C-alpha cells in the first residue's frame, strides 16, 4: 500500500513539473522589456541593419564602454556613438561603463587624479553630445575581481570620490553599482553601509548573474531584505550581465525565457545579456547567428519585444530551480494575452490561465508557436505554428497544453477573442 501511495504521489508531482499558472488579473507593471538589452551587443557599425535587427526587439538598455578606441579596454562600442544610433528606438538607453575608459584586464588603474580627470572629461563630452537617452553611469565593473587597492586606495573610497565628481558635474544622472561579478551579500552589506554613511548610495543597484539561474530568485529576495535591514529605500535593480552557467547557451530561447520570467516577476529594472564570445561584439548577446542573420534567440526576444500593455504574474512549478519559466502580458487596448515560456520540462508544458479578461469572451482563439534552436551560430527561419484553435473559457479560466516540448526551444501562447 505504501509503495502504491508513493507511486501515485510521484505521478502527481511529475504531472505538475511543467505546469505554470498565469494570473491575468495580477498585474505587475506596465511593459518595459526590462531584459531586452546586452553588453557590447550594439556597437558603432553592428548590427548594420538597425531597422530590421534592433528596432523590432524594442530594446531597453544596452551596456557600452564610455570610450571605445585603441588604448581603452574595448576598441569599439563607444557609448556616445551607440546612443546616437539608439535614438531610432524611443525608450531605449545606454548604460555607460566608465571603467572601460582604462586599458587592460584587469583594468590598469592610472592613479586617482588621472582617473577622476578621465571621468570628468567623458562627462563633458556626454553633455556636449546633446543626447538624453542615458540609463546611467556604471562606475566600475566587477570590483570584486578587478580592483586591487592600488596605493592603498580601497574600492569604497574610489566609489565615493567618483560618485562626487559625477554628482557635481552631471547632477541629474543615475549612478549604478557596485556591479559585482556575482551576488555577494556580505560585500553588498559593507558597500551599502559605507555608501549610506557617506551619502553616496547608488541610484541603481547592480550585479551580474552568470553562475546559474537556480539561485537567482533567492538573490532578489535576499537583497530586498538586506535593504530593509540597513534602512535603505528600495532601489531599482540592474543585472548588467546575465547568462546561463553553460555559456554556449547565451541567447538560447529555452534558457532566456526563464531569465525573462524571473526578471519580470521580481520587477527588475534592467538586465543585459552577456558577451562571452569576445570576437563577436554587435550580435545582441548571441541573438544573431552572425553579423547579419537572425538566430533562434532573436525570435524569442521579438515575441518579448512585441509585448504591450501590462505584465502579469506567472507562477512557475519551482521558482528556485532551473526548470521551465516564462513571462506574460495582457493588453486591454489591443485585446490579447501573450505568454512566452521555455526551459527544462517533462515533454509537455501546461499553462493554466486564470482571471481571463472579459474582452476575450467565452470563446478564445489560442495560437501556439515554437522557435527551435540548434546552437547560437545557426541562423533561424523563424517560428512555426504548432496549433491554432478556438477554446472555451470557463469561469475566467483556460488550460492550454503545449505538446512535444524540449528544453532548448522557446514557445508562445497567444490568445485573442475567438
N, C-alpha and C positions, 0 to 999 in steps of 0.2 A: 504493500500500500504506500509506504514511504517513497519507494522508487517511482511509482506511478505519479505521485503528487509532485515530486521533483521534476519529473519529465514534463508534466503539464505546465509547471511554473517556467521551466526553461523555454518551452514553446511560446509562452506568453511574452517573455522578455525578448525572444528572438523576433516576434511579430512587431514589438514596439521599437526595435532597434533603429529602424529607419522611418519612424513616424514623426512628423512635425505638425504643430498647431499654429495657425496664423489667425490672430485675433484682429479682425478688420476694424474694430472699434477702439482698440488700444493704440492710440496714436502717439508716436514717439516725438516727431518734429517734422517740419517741412523738409522736403527732399533737398539734400545738399550735395550728393555724390561724394561724400567725405573721403571715400577710399580710392577715388579716381585721380591718380597722380603718380609720379615716380621720381626717383633720384637719377638725375642726368638723363632722363628718358626723353627730354625735349632739349635740343641744342640749337645752335645758330642756323644750321642747314639741314637738320634731320629731326623728324621726318620731313622730307622735302615738300610733300603734298599735304599741307596743313589742313586744307578744307576737307579732304577725304579721309585722312587718317587720324587727325587730332580732334577737330571740332565736333564730330559726331559723338565722341565719348563724353562731352560736357565735363571736361576735367576740372578738378577742384584746386589742387595745389601741386606745383612742381618744385622740387628741391634742386637748387643750382648754385654753383660757386659764385662768390662775389666777383672774382676775376677768373677769366678762363683763357689764359695766354701762356706762352712759353715762360717758364720760371715760376708759375703758380702750381698748386697741387694738381690741377687738371688743366690741360691746354685747350679746353673747349667749354662750351655751355655757359658763357658769361651771363650773369643774372640780368643785366640791363638789356642785352641783346635778346635774350629769351622773353623777357617781359614785353619787349616791342612786338614780338611775334604773337604773344598771347593776348594782345589787345583784341584780336579777332574772336576770342572766346569770352564773352562777357561773363563776369563772375569768377573766372579763373585767376589765379595769382601765383606769385613766385615767393618761395621761402629762400632767403639768402644765407648760404653757408659761409660765414665770414672767415673761418679758419682755412678755407680753401684758397685764400689770398696767398698763403705761405707755400713754400716748396716742400717736397719730401713726404715720406710716410714711414714712421710717424712724422708729423709736422716739425720742421726746423724753426724753432722759435727765435726771432731776431732780437729779443730784448723788449722790455715793456714799452719804452718810449717809441721805438720803431713800430711796434705792433699798434699802439694807440694812434700813431700818425697814419698808418695804413688804413685803419678803421675810419678815421676822420676823413681821409681823402676819398674813400669809397662813398661815405655818406654824402659828401659834397657832389660827387658825380651822379649819385642816385637822384638827388634833389634837382640837379640840372637837367636830368632826362625828362622831367615833366610828367613822368608816368606815375600812376597811382594804384596799379594792380599788384600791390605787395602784400604778402602774408605776414612777414616779419623778419627779424634778424636772428638767425641761429648763431650764437656767439662761438661755440666750439663743438667739434664733432668727436664723440667717443672719448671724453677726457679720462675715463677710467683706464684707457689703454694708451692714449696719445699724449697725455700731459705728464711730464716727469719732474715737476718743480724746479725748473732751471733757475739758478742763482737764488735758490731758497724761496722763490715765489710760488705759493700754492695756488691751486686752481680757483678756490673760492675768492681769493684776492684778485686774481685775473678777472674773474667774473664781475666783481664789484666795480673795478675801475673801468672795464669795458662797458658795463651797464651805464655807468655815469656819463661816459662820453656820448653814448647813443641818446640818452635822455636829454642831455644838454643840446645836442646838435640836430636831433630828429625826434622831438618830444612826443609826437603823435604815433610813432611806430611801435609795433608789438615786438617784444623780446622773448626769444624761445630758448629753453634749455632745461636741464643740463645736457640732454641728448646722450645719455649713457648707452653703451652698446647692448645692454640688456637691463631688464628691470631689477634693480638692486635697492631694496627698501632701506637698508641701513645707510647707504650712501645718500639716498634721496632725503632721508630724515636729517642727516647732518647738513646737507646742502640747503634744504628749505629752512632749517633753524637759523643757519647763518644769514640767508637772504632776508628772512623776516627781521632779524636783529639789526641788519644793516640797510634796511629799506631798499632792497634790490630784488624783490621776489619777481620771478618771470611772469610775463603776461600769459604765456602758454607753456605748459609743462611738456617735456618731450623725452622720449627714449625709443630704443629700437626693439623690435620683436623678430628675432632671427633664429631662435633655438627650438621652435616647435610651437604649434598652436594650442597644445594641450593645456598649458597653464595660463594662457593669455587672459582669459576672463577673470581668473583669480587675481591677476596683477591689477586689473582695473578696480576690482572691489577693494583690494588691499590699499591701493593708492588713495581712494576716497576716504578710507578710514584713517590713513596717515594724515591727510589734510585736516580732518576733524580733530585729531589728537594734538595737532600743532596750532590749532586756531587759525588756519589759513582758509580763506574763502575758496570755493570750488573753482578750479582753473580749467580752461579748455585743455584737452589732451591732444598732442600731436605724436603719432607714431611715425617718425620721419624716415624709417626704413622698415619694411615688413616683407617676409618671405617664409615659405615652408623650410623646415630644417634640412630637407633634401633640396639643395639649391637648384638642381636641374628642373624642379617643379615651379620655378619662377614663372608666373603668368599662367600656370595650368588652370583651366576652368574649375575642375573639382576642388583644387586647393584654394583657389581665390574666393570661391563662393562662401567658404567657411569664414575666411577673414572678413569679408564684407558683412556677413551676418552678425558677427560679434562686434565689429566696429559700429554698426548701426544700432544694435541692441543696447550698447553702453554709451551711445551718443558721443562717440569720439569725434573731435573737431576736424581732424585731417589725418590722412595716412598715405604714405608714398611707397610704392613697390621698390624693391632693392635694385642693385646694379652689380650682380655677382660676375657678370660676363664682361669684363672690363674692355675687351677690344671693340665692344659694340654699344657705344652710347647712342642715344637718339632712337631707341627701339621701344620706348614706352614701357620699360620694365619687362621685356620679353613678350609683350603683347603683339609685336610684329615679328614675323619669322625671319625677315631680313630688313634691309633699309626701306623697302617699298611695298612688301607684301604682308597682308594681314595673317596673323596666326589665329589659332582657335581662341586664345585668351582675349583677343581683340573683340570677338563677337560676344563673349560673356560681358565684357565691360561696355559694349554697345547696348546690350539689354539693360544693364545697370544705368548707363547714361540716359536711356530713354525714359527712365522712371521720372514721374512728376507727382504733384500733389503732396501727400504726406506718407512718411514711412510708418509702418505699423509693426506691432510686436510679433516676433516669430519665436516660438518655444521649441528648441531642438530636442532630440532624445537625450542628449547629455552635453550641457554647456561646457563642462570641464574636460572635454575629450577632443580627439582629432576627428571625430565622426562627422557625419553629414550635418550641414547647416545651411542657412540661407537668409535672404532679406526680401521684404515685400513692401509694396506701396499701394495706396488707394487714392485715386484721383476722382473726386466727385464732379469736377467740371467736365473732364473728358470721359468720365463714367467707365472706368476699367479698374481691375485689380491685376497687379503683376507680381510674380514670385519667382526669384531665381534661387537655385539650390544646387548643391554638389558636395562631393566628399565621400569617404568610405561608407559603404552601405551594404545591405544584405541581398542585393539583386533587384530590389524594387524600393521606391520611395513613396510613402503615403503622406499626402498633405491634407490636413483637416482644417478647412476654413470655417471660422465662426463669426457671428455678428456681421454677416454679409450685408452691405448697404442696400437700401431699398431700391436704388436705381438699377440694380441688376435684375430685380423682379423675381418671379417664382421659377423662371427658366433661364439658365445661363449657358452661354456659348463658351466652351472650355477648349482652349488650344494648348497642346503640349508640344514643346520643341526641345531639341537637344543640339549641343555642339560638341563634336568628338575631337579628341586631342591625341596626337601621336607623340610628339615632342615639341619643344619650344622653337625648333628651327624648321618645322614643316608648315608650309602655307596651308590655309584652310579656305574652302569654298563657301563656308558659312553654315548656318544651322539647317537642320532637317526637321520637318514636322512629323512627330510620332502619331498624333491623332488630333482630330477636331470634331467635337460633337456637342449636342445640347444635353444638359443635365438638369434635373430638378433640384431646386433649392428648398429644403425643408426646415422650417423654423430658423431661418437665417444661417443654415449650415450646409456645407457641401464637402464631400470627401473625394479626393482625386488621387488615383494611384498611377505612378509612372512605372511601367513595366520594363524589365530588361536593362536596369541601370548598372553602371560600373563606377569605379572610384575616380576615374580621370575626367569624365565628361561633365559638362555643365548642362543644366536643364532649366526651362522656363515654363511656368503655367500662366497663361494669360486669359483672364475672364472678363467677358462683356455680357451685355443683355442678350438673351437668346432670341 
